[in-house]
């Protein structure tokens, strides 16, 4: 009895040992890369989270994407790139963390050695207006070649299509092809209205008819820029811009295509005409005339001139540009343009001087007399990773461009102008909040015409901005810090840094897509190269630095026809101006 009882106990122990070791052996066999059943489909009732083992390299065909493994679901619609290879694994109850980590390493090794998927075809879906061939022109992948789902060009393709302004949203996903190891890249788009109002400018500007005018006048102005970004679904953009006021008028027509004749390079062209005035000095100008009116109280009475509010330059400009561009690297675009124009100086004082600090200096109009020509090459690179071109919530926009004018191209002016800008949007942890940081720097060196210089109207939000390179207002912006910035109008060097906070008040997919409350604050500087060495006389301490603040607060409304801003800076344009 004792012997049989001991044998029963040993037999029970042996059975228990076999029962415990059997699942582990089965799991080891399933994970072994030498398993001959690697290509066998999972049996019904089996765990969907267990990955099928790989077949021997000699006999195995490339494995199908994870979405296409289950034959009962041949065309899954929600498998987005780059998660097509993601397979969830579950660790059995009671398994140790070491076993789980080892399984993850084995899975990673299997993914690295897995044969690549071959691109069988590209399908475009959701395009009702845009020609399919136009969208295909943005796809950088070749049929029949391996498609690496981690290739950064996959995500770059989405950003490029969003950057066209043709689509509300873009999704990329893969589906299995006609045979194992082949996949289909699906580009799903949601189109948006492509006729947009790019900008509207209106208000009152203070100006002078000519240098002889004693009193300035407030004149209304209206500027608008409209564009069809996808003309007849061909990918061609057509843009028209106009400015109307009593003192200044202008217009520009631009035509462009991002992919010309289906190639990698685009083609753009534009024509423009400007009839404008430029204002030099600030309420203390003296101009040379045949007859002088002398004022004994005027410290400049010894000059053979007459006092004026501004020295006014009347001019006409007409010309255009022709250029090309292509995508480089990931989300970067390179552009090359040739700008040509004729510049006709209609009228200006023979000579003029103004007070700069405590000194009286002559005014340089930065233009040649009579008829002159500007011929310049324009090179630029830009990175656009914004999630929405209208009201971004995250992403980045960076640009660097340079203008080179030289007599070798037939230009009357030899100069170089360089500009660089960076903007970064951050979605804050709280919903419907975003933050934007911005930086801009610029430099113009050489004999640059006045309209190639950097204007305080472009740096400050507190006076009307330029439209079609027309300086609409003769006023200086508020000098909030009391510095030498009040001496600056159009200078060689510029810089600005700002931060903007946005709060989404409303979001929808209707005609009004979103309403955003924003607030902006920044600092800017303008100066000439000589100001870096010698400060403007009459300023001491911090006031020597030509730096000032700018700010704005208001509402932006994103609609199907464009983004409209209504801010404090807009209201300033309607405030009655003191003569």
KAKAJO-V678728 format. One record per residue. N is the residue number from 1. D_CENTER is the distance of its C-alpha to the mean C-alpha in Angstrom with 2 decimals. Layout:
# KAKAJO-V678728
[[N/D_CENTER] [N/D_CENTER]]
This chain:
# KAKAJO-V678728
[[1/89.76] [2/88.08] [3/87.23] [4/85.85] [5/83.94] [6/82.35] [7/81.48] [8/79.83] [9/77.76] [10/76.67] [11/75.93] [12/73.78] [13/71.88] [14/71.29] [15/69.96] [16/67.60] [17/66.29] [18/65.67] [19/63.87] [20/61.58] [21/60.84] [22/60.33] [23/56.81] [24/55.67] [25/57.06] [26/55.45] [27/52.07] [28/52.55] [29/53.51] [30/50.46] [31/48.13] [32/50.00] [33/48.12] [34/51.52] [35/51.99] [36/53.08] [37/51.71] [38/48.05] [39/47.21] [40/49.39] [41/47.63] [42/47.98] [43/51.15] [44/51.13] [45/51.20] [46/49.58] [47/46.69] [48/43.29] [49/41.73] [50/43.84] [51/42.30] [52/44.50] [53/45.73] [54/44.72] [55/47.25] [56/48.84] [57/46.52] [58/49.01] [59/49.42] [60/46.19] [61/43.57] [62/39.89] [63/39.36] [64/37.60] [65/34.48] [66/35.26] [67/34.55] [68/37.17] [69/40.00] [70/41.70] [71/43.45] [72/43.83] [73/40.07] [74/39.18] [75/35.74] [76/33.98] [77/30.99] [78/29.23] [79/28.90] [80/25.19] [81/23.88] [82/24.33] [83/27.28] [84/29.58] [85/31.76] [86/32.14] [87/35.86] [88/37.19] [89/40.40] [90/42.98] [91/45.52] [92/49.03] [93/50.61] [94/52.27] [95/50.29] [96/49.44] [97/45.98] [98/46.90] [99/47.45] [100/44.07] [101/42.27] [102/44.25] [103/43.32] [104/39.58] [105/40.04] [106/41.99] [107/39.33] [108/36.62] [109/38.95] [110/39.55] [111/35.82] [112/35.41] [113/38.40] [114/37.66] [115/37.44] [116/33.98] [117/33.30] [118/33.30] [119/30.89] [120/33.22] [121/30.88] [122/27.54] [123/27.81] [124/25.32] [125/26.07] [126/25.09] [127/24.11] [128/26.37] [129/24.76] [130/22.56] [131/24.74] [132/25.15] [133/25.09] [134/21.62] [135/20.29] [136/22.61] [137/21.13] [138/18.02] [139/20.45] [140/21.09] [141/24.42] [142/27.93] [143/30.65] [144/33.57] [145/31.70] [146/31.21] [147/28.12] [148/27.23] [149/25.74] [150/24.21] [151/22.46] [152/18.79] [153/18.16] [154/19.19] [155/16.32] [156/13.89] [157/15.41] [158/14.52] [159/10.75] [160/11.06] [161/13.17] [162/11.14] [163/8.20] [164/11.05] [165/11.58] [166/15.20] [167/15.79] [168/16.20] [169/16.55] [170/17.35] [171/20.10] [172/21.58] [173/25.20] [174/28.27] [175/31.75] [176/34.92] [177/36.05] [178/39.49] [179/40.94] [180/40.55] [181/37.84] [182/35.74] [183/32.61] [184/30.54] [185/26.74] [186/25.87] [187/22.51] [188/22.74] [189/20.42] [190/20.58] [191/19.85] [192/18.63] [193/19.52] [194/17.69] [195/19.27] [196/17.10] [197/17.61] [198/14.42] [199/16.08] [200/19.62] [201/21.29] [202/24.97] [203/27.51] [204/30.12] [205/29.77] [206/32.54] [207/33.63] [208/36.68] [209/38.17] [210/39.40] [211/40.62] [212/43.99] [213/42.72] [214/43.94] [215/42.23] [216/38.56] [217/37.72] [218/35.11] [219/33.71] [220/31.45] [221/28.31] [222/26.07] [223/22.82] [224/20.93] [225/18.30] [226/18.70] [227/17.47] [228/18.74] [229/15.98] [230/18.68] [231/21.89] [232/24.89] [233/22.97] [234/22.78] [235/19.03] [236/19.51] [237/17.37] [238/19.38] [239/18.15] [240/20.66] [241/20.41] [242/23.54] [243/24.89] [244/28.45] [245/30.59] [246/34.09] [247/33.17] [248/30.04] [249/28.81] [250/26.20] [251/24.58] [252/22.14] [253/22.00] [254/19.39] [255/19.85] [256/17.79] [257/17.95] [258/15.68] [259/18.94] [260/21.93] [261/25.32] [262/24.04] [263/23.11] [264/20.20] [265/19.44] [266/18.13] [267/19.64] [268/18.59] [269/20.90] [270/21.24] [271/24.14] [272/24.38] [273/27.16] [274/27.28] [275/30.46] [276/29.88] [277/31.34] [278/30.36] [279/32.07] [280/33.29] [281/35.06] [282/35.51] [283/38.78] [284/40.95] [285/40.81] [286/43.93] [287/44.09] [288/46.79] [289/48.98] [290/52.46] [291/53.84] [292/52.94] [293/53.39] [294/54.32] [295/53.97] [296/56.09] [297/53.79] [298/50.79] [299/50.37] [300/49.08] [301/52.24] [302/53.37] [303/50.58] [304/51.61] [305/48.93] [306/48.14] [307/45.90] [308/42.78] [309/39.78] [310/37.34] [311/37.65] [312/36.05] [313/34.75] [314/34.73] [315/32.86] [316/31.63] [317/28.81] [318/28.46] [319/26.84] [320/23.83] [321/21.59] [322/21.77] [323/19.55] [324/18.31] [325/15.66] [326/15.72] [327/14.11] [328/15.30] [329/15.84] [330/13.83] [331/10.34] [332/10.31] [333/10.81] [334/13.32] [335/14.28] [336/17.65] [337/18.96] [338/22.25] [339/22.49] [340/26.02] [341/27.62] [342/30.92] [343/31.20] [344/34.39] [345/35.65] [346/37.77] [347/39.23] [348/39.06] [349/41.72] [350/43.66] [351/42.83] [352/41.47] [353/41.30] [354/39.90] [355/40.36] [356/37.84] [357/39.03] [358/42.78] [359/42.73] [360/42.88] [361/40.71] [362/40.26] [363/37.13] [364/35.21] [365/33.68] [366/31.58] [367/32.66] [368/35.58] [369/38.44] [370/39.00] [371/36.75] [372/34.25] [373/31.49] [374/27.98] [375/27.00] [376/24.02] [377/21.96] [378/18.20] [379/16.53] [380/12.92] [381/11.03] [382/7.36] [383/6.47] [384/4.27] [385/6.79] [386/6.37] [387/9.87] [388/9.58] [389/7.36] [390/10.21] [391/11.26] [392/9.56] [393/12.34] [394/11.20] [395/8.73] [396/6.59] [397/3.66] [398/6.27] [399/7.73] [400/11.46] [401/13.42] [402/17.13] [403/19.63] [404/23.20] [405/25.98] [406/29.42] [407/32.83] [408/32.80] [409/30.50] [410/32.69] [411/30.88] [412/33.01] [413/30.60] [414/29.85] [415/26.74] [416/23.62] [417/20.44] [418/17.71] [419/14.49] [420/12.18] [421/9.63] [422/8.59] [423/7.66] [424/9.30] [425/10.54] [426/14.11] [427/16.35] [428/19.69] [429/22.96] [430/24.17] [431/23.03] [432/20.74] [433/19.59] [434/16.21] [435/15.37] [436/12.37] [437/12.86] [438/11.50] [439/12.86] [440/13.20] [441/16.05] [442/17.52] [443/20.88] [444/22.88] [445/26.12] [446/29.02] [447/30.13] [448/26.84] [449/27.41] [450/26.89] [451/23.76] [452/22.00] [453/22.72] [454/20.75] [455/21.87] [456/22.66] [457/21.53] [458/17.89] [459/18.39] [460/20.49] [461/19.91] [462/23.68] [463/24.29] [464/22.93] [465/19.84] [466/20.27] [467/20.01] [468/20.09] [469/20.81] [470/23.86] [471/24.82] [472/26.31] [473/28.16] [474/30.66] [475/30.61] [476/29.44] [477/27.44] [478/29.48] [479/30.45] [480/30.21] [481/31.19] [482/33.78] [483/32.55] [484/32.52] [485/29.15] [486/31.35] [487/32.26] [488/28.76] [489/27.36] [490/25.65] [491/25.65] [492/24.83] [493/22.87] [494/20.35] [495/18.50] [496/17.06] [497/16.48] [498/16.04] [499/16.07] [500/15.66] [501/17.62] [502/17.30] [503/20.24] [504/20.24] [505/23.45] [506/23.35] [507/21.79] [508/23.03] [509/22.55] [510/24.43] [511/23.59] [512/22.22] [513/19.78] [514/19.30] [515/20.38] [516/18.84] [517/20.62] [518/18.59] [519/19.80] [520/18.24] [521/20.06] [522/19.31] [523/21.15] [524/20.79] [525/23.04] [526/24.11] [527/26.95] [528/28.55] [529/29.52] [530/33.11] [531/32.23] [532/31.36] [533/35.04] [534/36.93] [535/36.15] [536/36.74] [537/40.41] [538/41.29] [539/38.77] [540/39.79] [541/38.27] [542/34.77] [543/34.79] [544/34.52] [545/30.86] [546/28.72] [547/26.51] [548/25.94] [549/24.22] [550/21.97] [551/21.47] [552/20.77] [553/21.65] [554/21.55] [555/20.57] [556/17.65] [557/18.75] [558/16.77] [559/19.05] [560/19.46] [561/18.99] [562/15.92] [563/15.03] [564/17.68] [565/17.94] [566/21.46] [567/21.81] [568/24.30] [569/22.61] [570/23.12] [571/26.76] [572/27.39] [573/27.01] [574/30.09] [575/32.30] [576/35.37] [577/35.18] [578/38.30] [579/39.84]]
